[in-house]
């Protein structure tokens, strides 16, 4: 099995500043990094799916880099609507964090049990998504290179979420992605951020997971066009566990507080884990 941990929408601001004057996004990201480092086993990689910073620039990307530097697992980044893909390339392009090679600012990872395609849905001067023909051509070509099981990472969710402020751009922006997905059955999962809300959906045969934000959440009505409410709490890291051919991915939020190891139920009960499992089996035990 392989484990990918997703963080998203970290919205790091200038050192010593608070997002909107009230959210310590640096502290939230530092806590998420500590949670990931406590995980056992360690993930094979960590992917941070966009909106790395609130205001793209050398200072904020430098601050972000300092905060994620302690991560023990390999880390990969992709741009969100608050980012600048070009500034990300300037700041991270010489490292393994953002291994882009062309103006699509997209890349593939082939060193894991499943293949990963990191896409770019950034649209200049807008919070709305965009996926031009050049990016579509890159996706089509990349999927044609391998039939290995594939995970796609992108900032904006290419699905209808039922949340008006996310869906208001319509489905047209990802229509080309949908056509390509229908032709490529090896795509097993799409992971995204942007909505600051933990939501699961589909694009054709492919599950789409929109993770909650490491910075703060947005509490949104479904089916009504109301402004969302602001929630200052951080979402926990999300784990996408590859179960193998024919079984796909299992995904979900996985908080890992610093007391988790001490409060394992075998420790608290004084019984061995094998004894507890035997009791769980009950009449099914061998």
C-alpha angles and dihedrals in degrees: 000000000000129000127212116185117204127206120176146177095020092164095196114192134194116308112280094013130113124224107252086353093286116059122076097211092171091059091047092052092045089053091049090051090052091049092052092048090053094054117115117235097027116241119257089233144350119227120195106201105207145289087082091163136018096225114027114227145111093278097050095041088048090051091048091050091053091051096052096039093093093060109120097203123070111275130212130186139203131186128259131191092276092052133080110227090201094052089046089055091049093049102036105017095097091056132063091254097087108016098181121154105181144032094276087072088217129126145176131230118208104169099090136073088266129034120249127207114192111203134195119227095166117136117192116249094001140087088216122100127252133188113180129197092262091057090045091052090051091051093048092048094046094050089048090058096067142016092204116128106277137203119199120208120197134155102231116053111246094215142073106270101182088239109117100211089054097041097042093098089061132226096286094091092066099033091106091049089053092053091051093047091053088057096048115060093178091079104102104173143004118209123196145158132195100105098075086222134098105243136157126204143135144254104202108301093347123093114227121206119195108194127211120252126270087213107045142322134246115217106211134183118236118229095007126090097231129138112258124247120244118241116188094204121109122234117234122248116281121228123209107194118196107219097185140259112336093014102065124187132336111206136188148125112284115190112193108193121190092251096055097098093049095049100050108142093239089056094046095045096043089229126118118254090241090056092049092049090050089054091049090054091053110166090003093065115114 
